[in-house]
Amino acid sequence: MLNQIKRAKTKARPLQLAEKATTLVSSIDMKILVKISDQELELLRSQLMNLIEKADKIKRLLEE
């Protein structure tokens, strides 16, 4: 019984993480972007590209 609960939680984890990531990215205040330095913008751009690459990889796996 306990193992079934753990398995169910483990199976639900990818969806939970995707929902959390969507919420976090959606919470970025777009107005602040004009106020941050070029270096910070580049770091943000890099992090977003990394996130996109990971999301694309997951999407491709789901489409197989």
Biopython code that builds the backbone (N, CA, C, O; Angstrom):
import numpy as np
from Bio.PDB.StructureBuilder import StructureBuilder

atoms = [
    (1, "MET", "N", (0.828, -1.201, 0.000)),
    (1, "MET", "CA", (0.000, 0.000, 0.000)),
    (1, "MET", "C", (0.868, 1.259, 0.000)),
    (1, "MET", "O", (0.645, 2.177, -0.790)),
    (2, "LEU", "N", (1.854, 1.293, 0.888)),
    (2, "LEU", "CA", (2.749, 2.450, 0.966)),
    (2, "LEU", "C", (3.528, 2.624, -0.330)),
    (2, "LEU", "O", (3.739, 3.745, -0.793)),
    (3, "ASN", "N", (3.957, 1.497, -0.916)),
    (3, "ASN", "CA", (4.679, 1.562, -2.186)),
    (3, "ASN", "C", (3.794, 2.110, -3.300)),
    (3, "ASN", "O", (4.276, 2.845, -4.162)),
    (4, "GLN", "N", (2.517, 1.767, -3.295)),
    (4, "GLN", "CA", (1.591, 2.278, -4.311)),
    (4, "GLN", "C", (1.440, 3.785, -4.181)),
    (4, "GLN", "O", (1.387, 4.495, -5.185)),
    (5, "ILE", "N", (1.371, 4.267, -2.966)),
    (5, "ILE", "CA", (1.254, 5.712, -2.729)),
    (5, "ILE", "C", (2.510, 6.416, -3.213)),
    (5, "ILE", "O", (2.430, 7.455, -3.869)),
    (6, "LYS", "N", (3.673, 5.853, -2.893)),
    (6, "LYS", "CA", (4.943, 6.444, -3.328)),
    (6, "LYS", "C", (5.044, 6.458, -4.850)),
    (6, "LYS", "O", (5.499, 7.439, -5.438)),
    (7, "ARG", "N", (4.616, 5.360, -5.488)),
    (7, "ARG", "CA", (4.653, 5.300, -6.953)),
    (7, "ARG", "C", (3.727, 6.337, -7.571)),
    (7, "ARG", "O", (4.082, 6.975, -8.562)),
    (8, "ALA", "N", (2.559, 6.508, -7.000)),
    (8, "ALA", "CA", (1.601, 7.495, -7.512)),
    (8, "ALA", "C", (2.172, 8.900, -7.382)),
    (8, "ALA", "O", (2.037, 9.712, -8.298)),
    (9, "LYS", "N", (2.807, 9.192, -6.253)),
    (9, "LYS", "CA", (3.420, 10.511, -6.059)),
    (9, "LYS", "C", (4.562, 10.724, -7.042)),
    (9, "LYS", "O", (4.715, 11.810, -7.600)),
    (10, "THR", "N", (5.363, 9.685, -7.252)),
    (10, "THR", "CA", (6.480, 9.774, -8.186)),
    (10, "THR", "C", (5.978, 10.021, -9.602)),
    (10, "THR", "O", (6.557, 10.826, -10.332)),
    (11, "LYS", "N", (4.915, 9.341, -9.996)),
    (11, "LYS", "CA", (4.358, 9.523, -11.342)),
    (11, "LYS", "C", (3.768, 10.914, -11.524)),
    (11, "LYS", "O", (3.791, 11.449, -12.632)),
    (12, "ALA", "N", (3.244, 11.505, -10.468)),
    (12, "ALA", "CA", (2.638, 12.834, -10.553)),
    (12, "ALA", "C", (3.688, 13.940, -10.523)),
    (12, "ALA", "O", (3.389, 15.077, -10.886)),
    (13, "ARG", "N", (4.899, 13.631, -10.102)),
    (13, "ARG", "CA", (5.942, 14.644, -9.909)),
    (13, "ARG", "C", (6.276, 15.447, -11.176)),
    (13, "ARG", "O", (6.384, 16.670, -11.085)),
    (14, "PRO", "N", (6.445, 14.827, -12.346)),
    (14, "PRO", "CA", (6.754, 15.625, -13.537)),
    (14, "PRO", "C", (5.698, 16.694, -13.824)),
    (14, "PRO", "O", (6.035, 17.826, -14.170)),
    (15, "LEU", "N", (4.434, 16.335, -13.682)),
    (15, "LEU", "CA", (3.361, 17.303, -13.918)),
    (15, "LEU", "C", (3.425, 18.425, -12.889)),
    (15, "LEU", "O", (3.268, 19.596, -13.233)),
    (16, "GLN", "N", (3.652, 18.073, -11.640)),
    (16, "GLN", "CA", (3.752, 19.085, -10.582)),
    (16, "GLN", "C", (4.901, 20.049, -10.858)),
    (16, "GLN", "O", (4.751, 21.261, -10.697)),
    (17, "LEU", "N", (6.046, 19.513, -11.274)),
    (17, "LEU", "CA", (7.203, 20.362, -11.558)),
    (17, "LEU", "C", (6.951, 21.265, -12.763)),
    (17, "LEU", "O", (7.347, 22.431, -12.760)),
    (18, "ALA", "N", (6.292, 20.731, -13.794)),
    (18, "ALA", "CA", (5.976, 21.541, -14.970)),
    (18, "ALA", "C", (5.019, 22.668, -14.603)),
    (18, "ALA", "O", (5.180, 23.798, -15.065)),
    (19, "GLU", "N", (4.029, 22.365, -13.780)),
    (19, "GLU", "CA", (3.083, 23.400, -13.340)),
    (19, "GLU", "C", (3.796, 24.466, -12.515)),
    (19, "GLU", "O", (3.529, 25.658, -12.668)),
    (20, "LYS", "N", (4.696, 24.037, -11.646)),
    (20, "LYS", "CA", (5.440, 24.980, -10.807)),
    (20, "LYS", "C", (6.334, 25.872, -11.669)),
    (20, "LYS", "O", (6.403, 27.081, -11.447)),
    (21, "ALA", "N", (7.014, 25.280, -12.648)),
    (21, "ALA", "CA", (7.875, 26.058, -13.534)),
    (21, "ALA", "C", (7.063, 27.094, -14.311)),
    (21, "ALA", "O", (7.490, 28.239, -14.459)),
    (22, "THR", "N", (5.896, 26.690, -14.803)),
    (22, "THR", "CA", (5.028, 27.615, -15.533)),
    (22, "THR", "C", (4.598, 28.769, -14.641)),
    (22, "THR", "O", (4.616, 29.926, -15.059)),
    (23, "THR", "N", (4.216, 28.453, -13.426)),
    (23, "THR", "CA", (3.797, 29.486, -12.475)),
    (23, "THR", "C", (4.941, 30.445, -12.175)),
    (23, "THR", "O", (4.748, 31.661, -12.153)),
    (24, "LEU", "N", (6.128, 29.901, -11.946)),
    (24, "LEU", "CA", (7.278, 30.745, -11.616)),
    (24, "LEU", "C", (7.651, 31.666, -12.781)),
    (24, "LEU", "O", (7.908, 32.853, -12.580)),
    (25, "VAL", "N", (7.679, 31.119, -13.989)),
    (25, "VAL", "CA", (8.022, 31.949, -15.152)),
    (25, "VAL", "C", (6.942, 33.006, -15.379)),
    (25, "VAL", "O", (7.253, 34.145, -15.728)),
    (26, "SER", "N", (5.694, 32.641, -15.186)),
    (26, "SER", "CA", (4.590, 33.589, -15.363)),
    (26, "SER", "C", (4.632, 34.717, -14.340)),
    (26, "SER", "O", (4.092, 35.797, -14.579)),
    (27, "SER", "N", (5.268, 34.468, -13.210)),
    (27, "SER", "CA", (5.302, 35.480, -12.154)),
    (27, "SER", "C", (6.412, 36.515, -12.347)),
    (27, "SER", "O", (6.534, 37.442, -11.546)),
    (28, "ILE", "N", (7.218, 36.370, -13.393)),
    (28, "ILE", "CA", (8.267, 37.359, -13.663)),
    (28, "ILE", "C", (7.607, 38.675, -14.050)),
    (28, "ILE", "O", (6.786, 38.726, -14.965)),
    (29, "ASP", "N", (7.973, 39.729, -13.347)),
    (29, "ASP", "CA", (7.432, 41.065, -13.611)),
    (29, "ASP", "C", (8.142, 41.647, -14.832)),
    (29, "ASP", "O", (9.323, 41.988, -14.769)),
    (30, "MET", "N", (7.419, 41.758, -15.932)),
    (30, "MET", "CA", (8.012, 42.234, -17.181)),
    (30, "MET", "C", (8.520, 43.672, -17.077)),
    (30, "MET", "O", (9.448, 44.060, -17.786)),
    (31, "LYS", "N", (7.913, 44.452, -16.199)),
    (31, "LYS", "CA", (8.325, 45.855, -16.049)),
    (31, "LYS", "C", (9.742, 45.970, -15.495)),
    (31, "LYS", "O", (10.444, 46.942, -15.776)),
    (32, "ILE", "N", (10.156, 44.990, -14.717)),
    (32, "ILE", "CA", (11.478, 45.049, -14.095)),
    (32, "ILE", "C", (12.593, 44.788, -15.106)),
    (32, "ILE", "O", (13.744, 45.162, -14.877)),
    (33, "LEU", "N", (12.250, 44.148, -16.221)),
    (33, "LEU", "CA", (13.269, 43.801, -17.207)),
    (33, "LEU", "C", (13.981, 45.030, -17.766)),
    (33, "LEU", "O", (15.164, 44.956, -18.099)),
    (34, "VAL", "N", (13.289, 46.142, -17.871)),
    (34, "VAL", "CA", (13.932, 47.357, -18.391)),
    (34, "VAL", "C", (14.865, 47.984, -17.359)),
    (34, "VAL", "O", (15.650, 48.872, -17.692)),
    (35, "LYS", "N", (14.784, 47.534, -16.126)),
    (35, "LYS", "CA", (15.572, 48.128, -15.049)),
    (35, "LYS", "C", (16.813, 47.322, -14.681)),
    (35, "LYS", "O", (17.649, 47.794, -13.910)),
    (36, "ILE", "N", (16.941, 46.113, -15.222)),
    (36, "ILE", "CA", (18.101, 45.319, -14.830)),
    (36, "ILE", "C", (19.250, 45.513, -15.820)),
    (36, "ILE", "O", (19.044, 45.919, -16.963)),
    (37, "SER", "N", (20.438, 45.219, -15.363)),
    (37, "SER", "CA", (21.645, 45.462, -16.159)),
    (37, "SER", "C", (21.712, 44.519, -17.360)),
    (37, "SER", "O", (21.025, 43.499, -17.413)),
    (38, "ASP", "N", (22.555, 44.888, -18.316)),
    (38, "ASP", "CA", (22.756, 44.047, -19.494)),
    (38, "ASP", "C", (23.288, 42.671, -19.098)),
    (38, "ASP", "O", (22.919, 41.658, -19.692)),
    (39, "GLN", "N", (24.150, 42.649, -18.099)),
    (39, "GLN", "CA", (24.710, 41.384, -17.629)),
    (39, "GLN", "C", (23.610, 40.492, -17.046)),
    (39, "GLN", "O", (23.577, 39.289, -17.307)),
    (40, "GLU", "N", (22.723, 41.079, -16.268)),
    (40, "GLU", "CA", (21.609, 40.320, -15.695)),
    (40, "GLU", "C", (20.637, 39.857, -16.784)),
    (40, "GLU", "O", (20.101, 38.751, -16.718)),
    (41, "LEU", "N", (20.417, 40.715, -17.785)),
    (41, "LEU", "CA", (19.554, 40.326, -18.904)),
    (41, "LEU", "C", (20.136, 39.133, -19.651)),
    (41, "LEU", "O", (19.412, 38.210, -20.025)),
    (42, "GLU", "N", (21.444, 39.158, -19.862)),
    (42, "GLU", "CA", (22.097, 38.055, -20.563)),
    (42, "GLU", "C", (22.009, 36.767, -19.745)),
    (42, "GLU", "O", (21.795, 35.689, -20.300)),
    (43, "LEU", "N", (22.172, 36.880, -18.441)),
    (43, "LEU", "CA", (22.046, 35.708, -17.574)),
    (43, "LEU", "C", (20.614, 35.164, -17.609)),
    (43, "LEU", "O", (20.407, 33.953, -17.675)),
    (44, "LEU", "N", (19.643, 36.054, -17.565)),
    (44, "LEU", "CA", (18.236, 35.640, -17.650)),
    (44, "LEU", "C", (17.961, 34.967, -18.992)),
    (44, "LEU", "O", (17.308, 33.925, -19.052)),
    (45, "ARG", "N", (18.463, 35.568, -20.060)),
    (45, "ARG", "CA", (18.287, 35.004, -21.405)),
    (45, "ARG", "C", (18.886, 33.591, -21.464)),
    (45, "ARG", "O", (18.282, 32.676, -22.024)),
    (46, "SER", "N", (20.061, 33.431, -20.888)),
    (46, "SER", "CA", (20.729, 32.135, -20.866)),
    (46, "SER", "C", (19.912, 31.106, -20.078)),
    (46, "SER", "O", (19.754, 29.964, -20.511)),
    (47, "GLN", "N", (19.404, 31.516, -18.935)),
    (47, "GLN", "CA", (18.590, 30.613, -18.116)),
    (47, "GLN", "C", (17.303, 30.219, -18.844)),
    (47, "GLN", "O", (16.878, 29.065, -18.783)),
    (48, "LEU", "N", (16.692, 31.174, -19.527)),
    (48, "LEU", "CA", (15.465, 30.877, -20.273)),
    (48, "LEU", "C", (15.738, 29.929, -21.440)),
    (48, "LEU", "O", (14.934, 29.042, -21.725)),
    (49, "MET", "N", (16.872, 30.120, -22.113)),
    (49, "MET", "CA", (17.232, 29.213, -23.209)),
    (49, "MET", "C", (17.454, 27.799, -22.674)),
    (49, "MET", "O", (17.055, 26.819, -23.301)),
    (50, "ASN", "N", (18.089, 27.707, -21.517)),
    (50, "ASN", "CA", (18.302, 26.409, -20.879)),
    (50, "ASN", "C", (16.955, 25.753, -20.557)),
    (50, "ASN", "O", (16.765, 24.559, -20.791)),
    (51, "LEU", "N", (16.041, 26.533, -20.027)),
    (51, "LEU", "CA", (14.704, 26.031, -19.700)),
    (51, "LEU", "C", (13.968, 25.567, -20.961)),
    (51, "LEU", "O", (13.329, 24.515, -20.962)),
    (52, "ILE", "N", (14.062, 26.351, -22.022)),
    (52, "ILE", "CA", (13.417, 25.998, -23.293)),
    (52, "ILE", "C", (13.988, 24.695, -23.845)),
    (52, "ILE", "O", (13.240, 23.834, -24.310)),
    (53, "GLU", "N", (15.313, 24.550, -23.793)),
    (53, "GLU", "CA", (15.945, 23.324, -24.287)),
    (53, "GLU", "C", (15.459, 22.102, -23.513)),
    (53, "GLU", "O", (15.160, 21.064, -24.104)),
    (54, "LYS", "N", (15.382, 22.228, -22.197)),
    (54, "LYS", "CA", (14.920, 21.114, -21.369)),
    (54, "LYS", "C", (13.446, 20.800, -21.655)),
    (54, "LYS", "O", (13.057, 19.635, -21.736)),
    (55, "ALA", "N", (12.640, 21.842, -21.806)),
    (55, "ALA", "CA", (11.217, 21.641, -22.102)),
    (55, "ALA", "C", (11.046, 20.989, -23.474)),
    (55, "ALA", "O", (10.207, 20.104, -23.641)),
    (56, "ASP", "N", (11.838, 21.425, -24.453)),
    (56, "ASP", "CA", (11.764, 20.828, -25.790)),
    (56, "ASP", "C", (12.146, 19.350, -25.761)),
    (56, "ASP", "O", (11.536, 18.532, -26.449)),
    (57, "LYS", "N", (13.154, 19.014, -24.964)),
    (57, "LYS", "CA", (13.577, 17.615, -24.852)),
    (57, "LYS", "C", (12.448, 16.763, -24.268)),
    (57, "LYS", "O", (12.163, 15.674, -24.767)),
    (58, "ILE", "N", (11.821, 17.256, -23.227)),
    (58, "ILE", "CA", (10.702, 16.532, -22.614)),
    (58, "ILE", "C", (9.552, 16.406, -23.609)),
    (58, "ILE", "O", (8.937, 15.346, -23.726)),
    (59, "LYS", "N", (9.266, 17.488, -24.322)),
    (59, "LYS", "CA", (8.178, 17.473, -25.309)),
    (59, "LYS", "C", (8.436, 16.429, -26.392)),
    (59, "LYS", "O", (7.530, 15.692, -26.780)),
    (60, "ARG", "N", (9.681, 16.371, -26.878)),
    (60, "ARG", "CA", (10.020, 15.371, -27.904)),
    (60, "ARG", "C", (9.816, 13.948, -27.374)),
    (60, "ARG", "O", (9.295, 13.087, -28.084)),
    (61, "LEU", "N", (10.226, 13.707, -26.132)),
    (61, "LEU", "CA", (10.041, 12.379, -25.533)),
    (61, "LEU", "C", (8.564, 12.022, -25.415)),
    (61, "LEU", "O", (8.182, 10.868, -25.605)),
    (62, "LEU", "N", (7.745, 13.004, -25.106)),
    (62, "LEU", "CA", (6.305, 12.765, -24.978)),
    (62, "LEU", "C", (5.650, 12.484, -26.327)),
    (62, "LEU", "O", (4.636, 11.790, -26.399)),
    (63, "GLU", "N", (6.235, 13.025, -27.390)),
    (63, "GLU", "CA", (5.660, 12.865, -28.725)),
    (63, "GLU", "C", (6.075, 11.563, -29.399)),
    (63, "GLU", "O", (5.549, 11.221, -30.458)),
    (64, "GLU", "N", (7.007, 10.839, -28.802)),
    (64, "GLU", "CA", (7.472, 9.572, -29.403)),
    (64, "GLU", "C", (6.438, 8.482, -29.256)),
    (64, "GLU", "O", (6.661, 7.356, -29.702)),
]
sb = StructureBuilder()
sb.init_structure("model")
sb.init_model(0)
sb.init_chain("A")
sb.init_seg("    ")
for serial, (resi, resn, name, xyz) in enumerate(atoms, 1):
    if name == "N":
        sb.init_residue(resn, " ", resi, " ")
    sb.init_atom(name, np.array(xyz, "f"), 0.0, 1.0, " ", f" {name:<3s}", serial, name[0])
structure = sb.get_structure()
